[in-house]
């Protein structure tokens, strides 16, 4: 029979540490997997928004994209992403209903900067969504025709590609890259048809 030599915890401390580390790693891997799956769904709406030539429809799909990306950002522990995507989704509702006034534009810009910086846990990388939301909010307010809106979307995608690369959201990198390419092709076709 084995003799009891003190506290179970201290005798098996190495085993305990190995188990804790494995649980954390499995959780991180699971979060990345689930986050990428959710981001893939969001990316489908983003692609659709680039393909339509109706401003209202484009912003409806942009709303769905931003809202779903807010959910996926939770799985990447990107609190800046959660906050900025929820702000973007809210702003897109205002744009959809033609209610994005100068007052609301300033409000969305201020809340993006203040909350985005406050919850930023990723350093300079965490500022990329803040920059992207500022860029697209200004586009939402000042740009009214579909050609310039598409250019704004492409610039926004470029910023997000860098951000998603940094947080290992590979499906969003792929979807944003594909979307930017589709947006560019759609823009070229729009210009040719003028």
PyMOL commands that set and color helices and strands:
alter all, ss='L'
color gray80, all
select helices_A, chain A and resi 8-11+13-51+55-75+79-96+102-118+124-142+146-166+170-192
alter helices_A, ss='H'
color red, helices_A
deselect
rebuild
show_as cartoon
